Amino acid sequence: MSLNIGGAAKSLLRNRLQASLTLIGMSVGVAMVVIVSGLGLGAHQKIEAQLQSAGPTLITIRSGNFTPAGASSTGQEDGSGGEVGQGGGALSAGDGGAATQASAANPNVQAARRVIKMTRFHSPATPLGEADAHLVSGMQDVTAVASSMDGNVSLAPDTDTLMHVVHLNGFEASWADMQGWKLASGRWISDSEQSEGAAVALLPEGAAIRLWPGVPTPLGRALKFNGRVVTIVGTFTGQDIDTQAVIPQIYTNLTQARELLGRNDYDTITVRAGAVDVMSTLAGRIGASLRKLHELPADTFDDFQVQTQSAAAMKGLGTSPSTVRSVHSNMFNLDQESYEQMARSLRKAGQTFSLLLAGGAAVSLLVGGIGVMNIMLVSVTARTREIGLRMAVGARTRDVLIQFLAEAIMLALLGGLLGVLLGTVGLATLSHTLHWATAISPTMLVLALLMAAITGVVFGYGPARRGAILDPVIALRSE
């Protein structure tokens, strides 16, 4: 095979102009494949990012269940009295026997008759702990989990602050990103400080004035607790942070919060879903899994709350309680239909875009393949006498076929390598100049080279076969 490769290289060098033109055609085709693949992958990643940011993707889990059953956001409809609704079992007057039989055959009615009515409550509710957080973190469609705990803590008497009680919030590293916090000054608590339980904390911007009036910056200031001194290392802003609260809020790591609050259970576990279109389904799976973990019987209400971000936004202030329960009980279906439809539309648009570009890339690669076929046909015609001579001294049909196939494959691979380089440069140019969404993966580059090699085999086989089946006598007599 080494002789074939060497002979192929020599043959291409003898026909530099033709080989160069063919290389250009092949490299343009492969470059188009790389660019199209990069644009398609970039578009896919951007669409998925938009699905994560286009709507509410947070699910909050709390211990206890202080919400009426009708306010459940897990998809159960009810009649505001705690019983599961029967979804289509009602009949209007005058329906007659046929309507009664049709209703009895309705799968929704049959399922409702098998539902065990929930009448019992688990008291006290099971506290949220590491087992709950570990359970949800391993579930499909979960991209991040952050536990938190909070409570009021008294400061030491000799603390140089105006206030002597603060509301302490312990959080995990991913919490800040989930809540959309933005750093105002100083720095965030580092991962090592989170894991080691370092005595550092953050303050909401504007809250420092309630602790140290007249102080230009709280950075480096200390809060003294009984047996503990916590240093402020940064301030931040956030949508749900009340900087005017009567009791100032401080935020620190969970280890620090456990020591200062004197407990280990969590107040909330916040989950981020991979996309908005899986929110409702994921909330339902979380609820079912937590029921198994807490070993709740079928007739017992949840001793926890699983609330989607959409349901949490429905405050219901000034609204009739029955209306609020009705709206909340249908949030599951509303989220599912609206966000799933949006996700399908965005993904279909991305697929259409990728298919259109793939069509153009296929045409370019076809043109490059035709160029390979053209130069191989010219090469076979120009080397007919050489072929006859080789066959006269003992070369077999298979040897001649492999010789010309090696030339075609080498030409295609060289064009492929050049095309990969051009495609990578093209994607970088599009990303930095036009700010298009692009992405490059090693798998994509390997596939581009593989496609180039396959193109060389497919378009080079015909000319190679034509040269291999020449009659040696006729080939030797050719001029």
C-alpha positions in Angstrom: 0.0 0.0 0.0 3.0 2.3 0.6 4.0 1.9 -3.0 0.5 2.9 -4.1 0.5 6.0 -1.9 4.0 7.0 -3.2 2.9 6.5 -6.8 -0.3 8.4 -6.2 1.7 11.3 -4.7 4.1 11.4 -7.7 1.3 11.3 -10.2 -0.5 14.2 -8.5 2.8 16.2 -8.5 3.2 15.6 -12.2 -0.2 17.2 -12.8 0.0 20.1 -10.4 -2.4 22.4 -12.1 -5.2 19.9 -12.5 -4.6 18.6 -8.9 -4.7 22.2 -7.5 -7.9 23.0 -9.2 -9.5 19.8 -8.0 -8.2 20.5 -4.5 -9.8 23.9 -4.5 -13.2 22.4 -5.5 -13.0 19.6 -2.9 -11.8 22.0 -0.2 -14.7 24.4 -0.9 -17.2 21.5 -0.6 -15.7 20.3 2.7 -15.5 23.8 4.0 -19.2 24.3 3.3 -19.9 21.0 5.2 -18.0 22.3 8.2 -19.6 25.8 8.1 -23.1 24.3 7.7 -22.5 21.9 10.5 -21.1 24.6 12.7 -24.0 26.9 12.0 -26.5 24.1 12.6 -24.9 23.1 15.9 -24.7 26.8 16.9 -28.3 27.4 16.0 -29.3 24.3 18.0 -27.4 25.4 21.1 -28.8 28.9 20.8 -32.3 27.6 20.5 -31.8 25.4 23.6 -30.4 28.4 25.5 -33.4 30.4 24.4 -35.7 27.7 25.7 -34.0 27.9 29.0 -34.2 31.7 29.2 -37.5 32.3 27.4 -39.6 31.3 30.3 -39.7 30.2 33.9 -37.4 27.2 34.5 -37.2 27.1 38.3 -39.1 24.6 40.5 -39.2 25.2 44.3 -39.6 22.5 46.8 -40.6 23.3 50.4 -41.4 21.1 53.4 -45.0 21.1 54.6 -48.2 21.6 52.6 -50.0 24.8 53.5 -51.7 25.2 50.2 -55.3 23.9 49.6 -55.4 20.8 47.3 -57.0 22.9 44.6 -53.9 25.0 44.4 -51.7 22.1 43.4 -49.5 22.7 40.4 -48.8 19.1 39.6 -51.7 18.6 37.2 -54.5 17.4 39.4 -57.8 19.1 38.8 -60.2 19.3 41.8 -63.4 20.9 42.9 -61.7 23.2 45.4 -62.6 20.8 48.2 -59.6 18.6 48.2 -61.0 15.8 46.1 -59.5 15.0 42.7 -61.8 16.2 39.9 -63.4 13.6 37.6 -62.6 15.4 34.3 -65.5 15.0 32.1 -67.7 12.8 34.3 -70.5 15.4 34.5 -73.7 14.9 32.4 -76.3 17.4 31.5 -80.0 16.7 32.0 -81.6 14.9 29.1 -78.5 13.0 28.0 -80.3 9.7 28.3 -79.0 6.2 28.5 -76.7 6.6 25.5 -74.9 9.5 27.1 -74.6 7.7 30.3 -73.1 4.7 28.6 -70.7 6.9 26.6 -69.6 8.6 29.8 -69.1 5.3 31.6 -66.8 4.2 28.7 -64.8 7.5 29.0 -61.2 6.5 30.2 -61.1 9.7 32.3 -64.3 8.7 34.2 -63.0 5.1 34.7 -59.7 6.4 36.0 -61.4 8.8 38.3 -63.4 6.0 39.8 -60.2 4.2 40.7 -58.7 7.3 42.4 -58.2 7.0 46.1 -59.5 10.1 47.8 -56.8 12.0 49.8 -58.2 12.8 53.3 -55.2 12.4 55.6 -52.2 14.7 56.4 -48.7 13.7 57.4 -47.9 15.7 60.5 -45.3 16.8 61.3 -44.1 17.1 57.7 -40.8 15.4 56.8 -38.0 18.0 56.8 -36.1 18.5 53.6 -32.6 17.1 53.8 -29.6 15.8 51.8 -31.6 12.7 50.7 -34.2 15.0 49.0 -31.6 17.1 47.3 -29.7 14.1 46.1 -32.9 12.5 44.7 -33.8 15.5 42.6 -30.2 16.2 41.4 -30.1 12.8 39.7 -33.3 13.2 37.8 -33.5 13.6 34.1 -34.0 17.2 32.7 -32.5 18.7 35.9 -29.5 20.9 35.2 -28.9 22.5 38.6 -30.0 22.0 42.2 -29.4 24.5 45.1 -30.6 24.0 48.7 -31.1 26.9 51.1 -32.0 27.7 54.7 -32.7 30.9 56.5 -33.7 32.3 59.9 -33.2 35.3 62.2 -29.9 35.4 64.2 -28.8 37.8 66.9 -25.6 39.7 66.7 -23.1 39.9 69.5 -23.6 42.8 71.9 -20.3 44.4 71.0 -21.0 44.4 67.2 -20.6 47.9 65.8 -24.0 47.9 63.9 -27.2 49.8 64.2 -29.3 46.6 64.1 -28.7 43.7 66.4 -30.7 41.0 64.6 -30.1 39.9 61.0 -32.0 37.5 58.7 -29.4 34.9 57.7 -29.7 33.1 54.4 -27.5 30.1 53.7 -27.2 29.0 50.0 -25.2 26.8 47.7 -22.9 28.1 44.9 -25.5 27.6 42.0 -28.1 29.7 43.9 -26.8 33.1 42.8 -27.0 32.2 39.1 -30.5 30.6 39.5 -31.8 33.8 41.1 -30.2 36.1 38.5 -28.1 38.0 41.0 -25.6 40.5 39.7 -22.4 41.5 41.5 -22.4 45.2 42.6 -19.1 45.4 44.4 -16.4 43.1 45.8 -16.6 39.5 44.8 -18.7 36.3 45.0 -18.1 33.6 47.6 -15.7 31.2 45.9 -16.3 27.4 45.5 -13.6 26.6 48.0 -15.1 29.0 50.5 -18.5 27.3 49.9 -17.1 23.8 50.5 -14.9 24.8 53.5 -17.6 26.9 55.2 -15.4 30.0 55.3 -16.7 32.9 57.5 -17.6 35.2 54.6 -20.9 36.7 53.5 -22.7 38.8 50.9 -25.0 41.7 51.4 -27.8 43.0 49.1 -26.9 46.4 47.7 -28.5 49.0 49.8 -28.9 46.8 52.9 -25.6 48.0 54.4 -27.1 51.3 55.3 -29.4 49.7 57.8 -26.4 48.1 59.5 -23.7 50.8 59.1 -25.3 54.2 58.4 -22.9 56.6 56.8 -20.3 54.0 55.9 -19.3 54.3 52.2 -18.8 50.6 51.6 -19.6 47.5 53.7 -16.7 45.5 52.1 -14.4 44.2 54.8 -16.8 45.0 57.6 -17.4 42.3 60.2 -20.6 40.9 61.7 -20.0 39.3 65.1 -22.1 36.4 66.3 -21.7 34.4 69.5 -18.4 32.7 68.8 -18.2 33.6 65.1 -17.1 36.6 63.1 -18.3 36.8 59.5 -16.7 39.2 57.0 -18.6 40.9 54.1 -16.8 40.3 50.8 -19.3 41.5 48.3 -22.7 43.2 47.5 -25.2 42.2 44.8 -28.5 43.1 43.3 -31.5 40.9 42.6 -35.1 41.1 41.6 -36.6 39.5 44.7 -34.2 41.0 47.3 -35.9 43.4 49.7 -33.2 45.9 50.7 -35.7 47.9 52.8 -36.7 45.0 55.0 -37.0 45.8 58.7 -34.4 43.1 59.5 -31.4 43.3 57.2 -30.6 40.2 55.2 -27.1 38.6 54.8 -26.2 35.6 52.6 -23.5 33.0 53.4 -22.7 29.4 52.6 -24.7 26.5 54.0 -22.0 25.3 56.4 -21.9 28.7 58.0 -25.7 28.9 58.1 -26.0 25.5 59.8 -23.7 26.5 62.6 -25.3 29.8 63.2 -28.9 28.6 62.9 -28.2 25.3 64.8 -30.0 22.9 62.4 -29.4 20.8 59.3 -32.7 20.7 57.4 -33.4 22.9 54.4 -36.2 25.4 53.9 -36.2 25.2 50.1 -34.6 23.1 47.4 -34.6 25.0 44.1 -34.3 23.0 40.8 -33.5 24.4 37.4 -35.1 22.5 34.5 -33.2 22.0 31.2 -35.9 23.8 29.2 -39.3 25.4 29.8 -41.1 22.7 27.9 -40.2 20.0 30.5 -41.1 22.1 33.5 -44.6 20.7 34.3 -43.6 17.1 33.5 -40.5 17.4 35.7 -42.5 18.9 38.6 -44.9 15.9 38.4 -42.0 13.5 38.5 -40.4 15.3 41.4 -43.6 15.1 43.4 -44.1 11.4 42.7 -40.4 10.6 43.6 -40.6 12.6 46.9 -43.8 10.8 47.8 -42.0 7.5 47.5 -39.0 8.8 49.4 -41.3 10.1 52.2 -43.3 6.8 52.1 -46.6 8.6 51.9 -49.7 6.3 51.6 -52.1 6.8 48.6 -54.7 8.5 50.8 -52.3 11.0 52.3 -51.7 14.5 51.0 -48.1 15.5 50.1 -46.1 16.7 53.1 -44.2 19.0 50.8 -44.8 21.6 48.1 -43.5 21.4 44.5 -44.2 24.7 42.9 -43.3 25.8 39.4 -42.1 29.4 38.8 -45.3 30.1 36.8 -47.5 29.0 39.7 -45.4 31.0 42.2 -46.0 34.2 40.1 -49.7 33.8 40.5 -50.0 35.7 43.8 -53.8 36.0 43.7 -54.0 39.0 46.0 -57.5 40.4 46.1 -58.9 37.4 44.1 -61.5 35.0 45.3 -59.9 31.9 46.9 -62.0 29.5 44.8 -60.8 31.3 41.6 -57.2 31.2 42.7 -57.5 27.4 43.4 -59.1 26.9 40.0 -56.3 28.8 38.2 -53.5 27.1 40.1 -55.0 23.6 39.5 -54.8 24.3 35.7 -51.3 25.8 35.6 -49.9 22.4 34.8 -51.8 22.1 31.6 -51.2 25.8 30.7 -47.5 25.5 31.2 -47.3 22.2 29.3 -49.3 23.3 26.3 -47.8 26.8 25.9 -44.2 26.0 26.5 -44.1 22.7 24.7 -45.7 24.3 21.6 -43.1 27.1 21.7 -40.3 24.6 22.0 -41.6 22.6 19.1 -41.9 25.7 16.9 -38.3 26.9 17.7 -36.8 23.4 17.2 -38.6 22.9 13.9 -37.4 26.3 12.7 -33.9 25.3 13.6 -34.2 22.0 11.8 -35.5 23.7 8.7 -32.6 26.1 8.7 -30.1 23.3 9.0 -31.7 21.3 6.2 -31.6 24.3 3.9 -27.9 24.8 4.6 -27.2 21.1 4.3 -28.7 21.1 0.8 -26.2 23.8 -0.3 -23.3 21.9 1.3 -24.3 18.7 -0.5 -24.3 20.6 -3.8 -20.8 22.0 -3.1 -19.5 18.5 -2.1 -21.0 17.1 -5.3 -19.2 19.7 -7.3 -15.9 18.7 -5.6 -16.6 15.0 -6.3 -17.2 15.8 -9.9 -13.8 17.5 -10.0 -12.1 14.4 -8.5 -13.8 12.3 -11.2 -12.7 14.7 -13.9 -9.0 14.7 -13.0 -9.0 10.9 -12.6 -10.6 10.4 -16.1 -7.9 12.8 -17.5 -5.2 10.9 -15.6 -6.4 7.5 -16.9 -6.5 8.8 -20.5 -3.1 10.4 -20.3 -1.5 7.3 -18.7 -3.1 4.6 -20.9 0.3 3.5 -22.3 1.7 3.4 -18.7 -1.2 1.2 -17.6 -0.5 -1.2 -20.5 3.2 -1.4 -19.6 2.5 -2.1 -16.0 0.0 -4.9 -16.9 2.5 -6.3 -19.4 5.1 -6.7 -16.7 2.7 -8.5 -14.3 0.4 -5.9 -12.7 -3.0 -7.3 -12.0 -6.4 -5.5 -12.5 -6.6 -5.1 -8.7 -3.2 -3.4 -8.6 -4.2 -0.8 -11.2 -7.6 -0.3 -9.5 -6.0 0.3 -6.1 -3.4 2.7 -7.7 -6.0 5.0 -9.1 -8.3 4.8 -6.1 -5.3 5.7 -3.9 -4.8 8.8 -6.0 -8.5 9.8 -5.8 -8.6 9.2 -2.0 -5.4 11.2 -1.4 -6.7 14.0 -3.5 -10.0 14.0 -1.6 -8.3 13.8 1.8 -5.9 16.7 1.0 -8.9 18.7 -0.1 -10.7 17.6 3.0 -7.9 18.8 5.3 -7.8 22.2 3.5 -11.6 22.4 3.6 -11.6 21.7 7.4 -9.1 24.6 7.9 -11.1 26.9 5.6 -14.3 26.0 7.4 -12.9 26.6 10.8 -11.6 30.0 9.8 -15.0 30.8 8.1 -16.9 29.9 11.3 -14.6 32.1 13.4 -15.1 34.9 10.9 -18.9 34.6 11.0 -18.9 34.5 14.8 -16.7 37.6 15.3 -17.8 39.8 12.5 -21.5 39.0 12.0 -22.0 37.6 15.6 -23.8 34.5 14.3 -24.2 31.5 16.6 -21.5 29.0 15.7 -20.0 25.9 17.3 -17.3 23.4 16.4 -17.0 19.8 17.6 -14.2 17.3 17.0 -16.8 14.8 15.8 -18.0 17.2 13.2 -14.4 17.7 11.8 -13.8 13.9 11.7 -17.1 13.4 9.9 -16.1 16.1 7.3 -12.9 14.3 6.6 -14.7 11.0 6.4 -17.2 12.4 3.9 -14.3 13.7 1.8 -12.7 10.2 1.7 -16.0 8.6 0.8 -16.4 11.2 -2.0 -13.0 10.3 -3.3 -13.9 6.5 -3.3 -17.3 7.1 -4.9 -16.2 9.5 -7.6 -12.8 7.8 -8.2 -14.0 4.3 -8.5 -15.4 4.7 -12.0 -12.2 6.1 -13.6 -10.1 3.6 -11.6 -12.2 0.8 -12.9 -12.0 2.1 -16.4 -8.2 2.1 -16.3 -8.1 -1.4 -14.6 -10.0 -3.2 -17.3 -8.0 -1.8 -20.3 -6.7 -4.5 -22.7 -2.8 -4.4 -22.3 -2.2 -4.9 -26.0 -4.5 -2.0 -26.9 -3.1 0.1 -24.1 0.5 -0.4 -25.3 -0.4 0.6 -28.9 -2.0 3.9 -27.7 -0.1 7.2 -28.3 
